[in-house]
Amino acid sequence: MRSLLVWILCSTPLSAADVSFRQEVMAVLSRGGCNQGACHGNLNGKGGFKLSLRGEDSTFDRNAILKESLGRRVDIQHPAESLLLRKATGQTPHEGGPRFSADSSEYRLLSEWIRQGCPSDPDHLPKLLKLQVSPTEKVLISPANKVQLDIKGTFSDGSTRDLAHLVTFEPTVVGLVSISPTGEVVRQNDGELTVLVRYLEQMVPVQLVFAPARAEYVKRLVSLDHPIDRLVFPPLETLRLSPSPLASDQVFVRRAYLDATGCLPTADEARGFVTDSRPDKRAKLIDRLLAKPEFADYWAQKWSDLLRNEEKALDSKGVRLFYQWIRDSIAADRPLNEFAAEIVRARGNTYENPPANLYRSLREPYGRAESIAQVFLGIRLQCAKCHNHPFDQWTQTDYHEFAAIFSKLDYRIVENNRRDMLDKHEFIGAQIVFTARDGILKHPVSGKALSPRLLGETKQLPPQSDSLDEIAEWLSRPENPFFAKVQANRVWYHLMGRGLVDPIDDFRSSNPATNEPLLKELARSFQQSGFKLKSLVRLIMTSRAYQLSASPAETNADDETRFSRAIIRPLQAEQMLDAISRVTGVSPRFESYPKGTRAGQLAAPPLTKRGKKGLEAERFLKVFGQPERLLTCECERPSDTGLVQTFQLLSGEMINGMLTQPGNRLGKLLESKQSDAEIVEELYWSALSRGPTSTELSRLSEFVAKSSDRRAALEDVVWGLINSKEFQLRR
Amino acid sequence: MLDRRALLQVGSAGLLGLSLPQMLRANPHPKARAKAVILLYQFGGPGQHETFDMKPNAPAEIRGSFKPIQTRVPGLQVCEMLPRVAEIAQHLTVVRTIQHTMGNHNSAAYYSLTGMAPSSDDQRLRDSLELFPAYGSIVDRFAPAPKGTPTFVSYPYTIRDGSISPGQHASFLGKTHNPFFFTQDPSRSDFRLPELSLPASISAERMESRKEVLQLIDSQSDLLEKSAVAQGIDESYQKAVSMLTSKEFKKAFDLSQEPKEVRDRYGRTTYGQGCLLARRLVEAGAKFVNVYFSESIGGDRGGWDTHGFNDKPQDPILKDWLLPITNDTFPTLIQDLEERGLLKDTLVVWMGEFGRSPRINKLAGRDHWPKCYPAVMAGGGVKGGYIYGASDKIGAYPAHGQCRPEDISATFFHLLGINPETEIRDKLNRPFPISRGQVIQEVIA
């Protein structure tokens, strides 16, 4: 009898007036920002009140509201006295400030739910099938300054409801727009942003651009023959961004050398290019650069950075073998999907099978899963380790099932002759990476053993399969949804200075590409070429978009995302040292590398032994941001300038030594009996890939002529060249 | 357009239009009580039983062989080897009950140098840009010193246990916020910093002509005018040049300007002269100075890690090295600051990464003990002659007043006038408050 009664109570249909906890009350809490990480969604809650982060856990949240704090949070008899409402409206002091007013629909929903006795949701509550928002992208040119979002949800009972009053709006950039409670987005400042519209587990990103009128806009006809230009330039017209003109030959030759090979052109190479009068000389130069051994050096360095090629874990033999393997693959223009697949499935003795070194560095399954996702799939999965990803589709289960792919990898340490007995990161000697028979990961919440599953796939991997072979095969399939786009975007980033998706390893619906059609085209072309790096580099470098000047035109000074002008970047550590070495004619020394090795040819950052300072050149590279290769992220190479860096160039002992060495380039030039003007000319071409302007030439010749010490004066000129912005920047 | 990078990227706007950054502004920065912090970092982990939490009534294997002496502060006894510390106890707040769970030097050092708990207790915790920045870097980010002086100075070691202990630099905040760091020994007569001096062959006049050459080249392009990157480099140049030429800051490093008697009072050791230098740096305007007591965790002339390994029982090391040098330096610094009227707005903090085990082990040493250990503070807005919290009878666990390293960091930031809830973002753009702890209000004067 009693169970019958319970059954009847539970199955009472939710009347139209019944407020749903999950679909309305929690939606209101999300809307108020109550369950965010900075507020009650915090690990420790706030003010003794903790909600699940962004409403992940409705049972937890209902308990928190009902049962904790001696039930003071809700007062069913007098809903208006409930602490929940008094705090949210600021009637009782609230550290988070008032979140909504007493006459709002939010307040009415909460108080009605309390009045109804704080019911939990019945099992048959219709589920949200799809959240629909329109428009999902729009460009507004001033004076147009607002857009109304239409927000609807379809439910499992076939109904469609207006949800504008229940969803949460999250602008990815603050200060650009205001959003009304019903979804009207109004410009406060010009700029681009994504507004995430969230409801329950669903999220729709809306891409908006609020552009100024740009009255000075000048339309320039550019040829649209190149497939990249066809997609870069027309949107600039919509945004009224006047593209910058083509860069001069002097600027282009320096840029192309640095971007393709990491090195400056020699004075002769630069002069030869500038004086060449053939119309297709830029394309010809690009072909020459792609064939240079320095191309392979430079791109192998980039991949070595990402693949944790560092000496402490791999030892000095290991880094050289791994580097050589990477460099050979690039020199041979091996398809990048094969390259990736080989790394992902690699096992065995790391001396015999160098790609297995990635797993020698990444010694536990979570780190492996996170790194593989970041490097090859462009996904930052880390957030989902502890809770569902707040800005992406990935759940905690997705994370842990993906990590399970790597759970059985193990090591046999054949020998370890570490020099520093206290340093447990150090391994010197052979290791064998292999798949062990067991190694099961458990779900952190349910405690259940996990079977491996690929990201975005619904089925688990077959139980008897080799999970690493499976992921390798999946990754290298031409139709893999992530790989081609992510790698094409990476190459675009290296050449253009910013990813179409940025940061480049953070692909998610809430971080859309600034030019999706272009990204698709790059990915398509990359895939069609058989995942060849060189053809992708050629494609990008031959476009007009790549060859634009960095100097702003009429209306594009503030453009940072649409590639209407070239992006200026500081030279990287290795580029900088090699460039200085080129100009001064003095080679840096690196411990246990042959004399004459360029910084851009190092297999790995030289290790500084305990108690040693390291050689000058090695310290220089560290100061200038050579990554230690401990993160599988491009972000490990910083682009910011620090004071120590400045001191190195301004007053550093190494630079001073290179400038004053008797037999350096200056010494040779002085012996060559050239005039001051000729020497200055030569120094300019080798440092800046241009000749001196007439002002520079006359003033510097005069400066040298008047000086009592000719060599010292010329050293001062070289010092000035090295310290100039033009030298230190790629533009 | 607004500069995208200049805009904070945050979450939901509230319904009353009160967004999170506005809320943080609604919780404004507190009034600064301290202008500067000097952190005397006691690497290795000083034992509470031999310093600031003596247990004379505990059994012999717990109380150890040193006797307590009474200070002027009721309830505060210190080790008999620290008589000069006893004399200045009226300036001290002793927090007796810091607790955490990191038993390894590197993970505990990282925790105590950043206020951020590492994800695991592992000696192999590797320093990388994923990890949290040092306190001083955060101060440099939110309350920098005026131009010509670095906000954050640290010396004279990179501390390490096997591998480098994390928490000594700016990490993901960016190189701009790294400490001005050096390893030269301030007790040497030839102590000087190459960064602050031009190469011998470069006279001031020659530097001037170099600057003219540079200006000539820079004026040929529109980079300085149009590129923020170029402007950033130039700013850094201006700052470096102003430091090279700033008499004030350079003077701080010239310890020969101190009277001999003052230098002697601090002790002619690396650490002693380092403490003196800290005072001079604070006078020159630095805001956060990390003085590392030792480079290594232990040994004859190293840090506080006195396990009794290698036939080295703790007592002789404590008696001949650790306690005497502490007795010579710490009170000297406090007194010196006090005499110069600097103590009221300079917070001095003496602490390590953990304490030591209540029971003396078979090797006549004590082992790591993060479950209850002290930090000592003075000046800069904290109470004088105050004890916060109490440990149990054997100094093993907090009896009351338990706190964590993040509470200490929240207290630093609060005293420096920085809201501990201020948000920073890591390399993956994840938001973190600069401290996850609570300000220990009781210690504030």
HADDOCK unambig.tbl for C-alpha pairs under 7 A between the chains (distance, minus, plus):
assign (segid A and resid 31 and name CA) (segid B and resid 14 and name CA) 6.79 0.50 0.50
assign (segid A and resid 32 and name CA) (segid B and resid 14 and name CA) 5.14 0.50 0.50
assign (segid A and resid 32 and name CA) (segid B and resid 15 and name CA) 6.00 0.50 0.50
assign (segid A and resid 33 and name CA) (segid B and resid 12 and name CA) 5.95 0.50 0.50
assign (segid A and resid 33 and name CA) (segid B and resid 14 and name CA) 5.94 0.50 0.50
assign (segid A and resid 96 and name CA) (segid B and resid 23 and name CA) 6.50 0.50 0.50
assign (segid A and resid 99 and name CA) (segid B and resid 14 and name CA) 6.03 0.50 0.50
assign (segid A and resid 99 and name CA) (segid B and resid 15 and name CA) 6.03 0.50 0.50
assign (segid A and resid 99 and name CA) (segid B and resid 16 and name CA) 6.02 0.50 0.50
assign (segid A and resid 100 and name CA) (segid B and resid 15 and name CA) 5.71 0.50 0.50
assign (segid A and resid 100 and name CA) (segid B and resid 16 and name CA) 5.76 0.50 0.50
assign (segid A and resid 169 and name CA) (segid B and resid 12 and name CA) 6.15 0.50 0.50
assign (segid A and resid 170 and name CA) (segid B and resid 11 and name CA) 5.50 0.50 0.50
assign (segid A and resid 170 and name CA) (segid B and resid 12 and name CA) 4.48 0.50 0.50
assign (segid A and resid 170 and name CA) (segid B and resid 13 and name CA) 6.59 0.50 0.50
assign (segid A and resid 171 and name CA) (segid B and resid 11 and name CA) 6.81 0.50 0.50
assign (segid A and resid 171 and name CA) (segid B and resid 12 and name CA) 6.88 0.50 0.50
assign (segid A and resid 172 and name CA) (segid B and resid 9 and name CA) 5.77 0.50 0.50
assign (segid A and resid 172 and name CA) (segid B and resid 10 and name CA) 6.40 0.50 0.50
assign (segid A and resid 172 and name CA) (segid B and resid 11 and name CA) 6.93 0.50 0.50
assign (segid A and resid 173 and name CA) (segid B and resid 7 and name CA) 6.58 0.50 0.50
assign (segid A and resid 173 and name CA) (segid B and resid 8 and name CA) 6.62 0.50 0.50
assign (segid A and resid 173 and name CA) (segid B and resid 9 and name CA) 4.95 0.50 0.50
assign (segid A and resid 173 and name CA) (segid B and resid 10 and name CA) 6.74 0.50 0.50
assign (segid A and resid 174 and name CA) (segid B and resid 7 and name CA) 6.37 0.50 0.50
assign (segid A and resid 174 and name CA) (segid B and resid 8 and name CA) 6.14 0.50 0.50
assign (segid A and resid 174 and name CA) (segid B and resid 9 and name CA) 6.04 0.50 0.50
assign (segid A and resid 174 and name CA) (segid B and resid 10 and name CA) 6.57 0.50 0.50
assign (segid A and resid 181 and name CA) (segid B and resid 15 and name CA) 6.41 0.50 0.50
assign (segid A and resid 189 and name CA) (segid B and resid 1 and name CA) 6.96 0.50 0.50
assign (segid A and resid 189 and name CA) (segid B and resid 2 and name CA) 6.87 0.50 0.50
assign (segid A and resid 190 and name CA) (segid B and resid 1 and name CA) 4.65 0.50 0.50
assign (segid A and resid 190 and name CA) (segid B and resid 2 and name CA) 6.35 0.50 0.50
assign (segid A and resid 191 and name CA) (segid B and resid 1 and name CA) 5.07 0.50 0.50
assign (segid A and resid 191 and name CA) (segid B and resid 2 and name CA) 6.17 0.50 0.50
assign (segid A and resid 422 and name CA) (segid B and resid 162 and name CA) 4.40 0.50 0.50
assign (segid A and resid 423 and name CA) (segid B and resid 162 and name CA) 4.15 0.50 0.50
assign (segid A and resid 423 and name CA) (segid B and resid 163 and name CA) 5.44 0.50 0.50
assign (segid A and resid 424 and name CA) (segid B and resid 124 and name CA) 6.01 0.50 0.50
assign (segid A and resid 425 and name CA) (segid B and resid 124 and name CA) 6.34 0.50 0.50
assign (segid A and resid 558 and name CA) (segid B and resid 1 and name CA) 6.35 0.50 0.50
assign (segid A and resid 630 and name CA) (segid B and resid 128 and name CA) 6.49 0.50 0.50
assign (segid A and resid 635 and name CA) (segid B and resid 427 and name CA) 6.74 0.50 0.50
assign (segid A and resid 636 and name CA) (segid B and resid 129 and name CA) 6.83 0.50 0.50
assign (segid A and resid 640 and name CA) (segid B and resid 174 and name CA) 6.73 0.50 0.50
assign (segid A and resid 640 and name CA) (segid B and resid 175 and name CA) 6.47 0.50 0.50
assign (segid A and resid 641 and name CA) (segid B and resid 175 and name CA) 6.62 0.50 0.50
assign (segid A and resid 641 and name CA) (segid B and resid 176 and name CA) 6.30 0.50 0.50
assign (segid A and resid 641 and name CA) (segid B and resid 233 and name CA) 6.37 0.50 0.50
assign (segid A and resid 642 and name CA) (segid B and resid 175 and name CA) 5.12 0.50 0.50
assign (segid A and resid 642 and name CA) (segid B and resid 176 and name CA) 4.47 0.50 0.50
assign (segid A and resid 642 and name CA) (segid B and resid 236 and name CA) 6.91 0.50 0.50
assign (segid A and resid 643 and name CA) (segid B and resid 176 and name CA) 6.69 0.50 0.50
assign (segid A and resid 643 and name CA) (segid B and resid 236 and name CA) 5.92 0.50 0.50
assign (segid A and resid 643 and name CA) (segid B and resid 240 and name CA) 6.41 0.50 0.50
assign (segid A and resid 646 and name CA) (segid B and resid 236 and name CA) 6.55 0.50 0.50
assign (segid A and resid 646 and name CA) (segid B and resid 237 and name CA) 6.13 0.50 0.50
assign (segid A and resid 646 and name CA) (segid B and resid 240 and name CA) 6.78 0.50 0.50
assign (segid A and resid 647 and name CA) (segid B and resid 195 and name CA) 6.16 0.50 0.50
assign (segid A and resid 647 and name CA) (segid B and resid 240 and name CA) 6.51 0.50 0.50
assign (segid A and resid 651 and name CA) (segid B and resid 198 and name CA) 5.37 0.50 0.50
assign (segid A and resid 651 and name CA) (segid B and resid 199 and name CA) 6.38 0.50 0.50
assign (segid A and resid 653 and name CA) (segid B and resid 199 and name CA) 6.62 0.50 0.50
assign (segid A and resid 696 and name CA) (segid B and resid 216 and name CA) 7.00 0.50 0.50
assign (segid A and resid 716 and name CA) (segid B and resid 210 and name CA) 5.42 0.50 0.50
assign (segid A and resid 717 and name CA) (segid B and resid 213 and name CA) 6.38 0.50 0.50
assign (segid A and resid 720 and name CA) (segid B and resid 210 and name CA) 6.09 0.50 0.50
assign (segid A and resid 720 and name CA) (segid B and resid 213 and name CA) 5.41 0.50 0.50
assign (segid A and resid 720 and name CA) (segid B and resid 214 and name CA) 4.44 0.50 0.50
assign (segid A and resid 721 and name CA) (segid B and resid 214 and name CA) 6.88 0.50 0.50
assign (segid A and resid 723 and name CA) (segid B and resid 214 and name CA) 6.73 0.50 0.50
assign (segid A and resid 724 and name CA) (segid B and resid 214 and name CA) 5.86 0.50 0.50
assign (segid A and resid 724 and name CA) (segid B and resid 217 and name CA) 6.41 0.50 0.50
assign (segid A and resid 724 and name CA) (segid B and resid 218 and name CA) 5.83 0.50 0.50
assign (segid A and resid 725 and name CA) (segid B and resid 218 and name CA) 6.28 0.50 0.50
assign (segid A and resid 725 and name CA) (segid B and resid 230 and name CA) 6.07 0.50 0.50
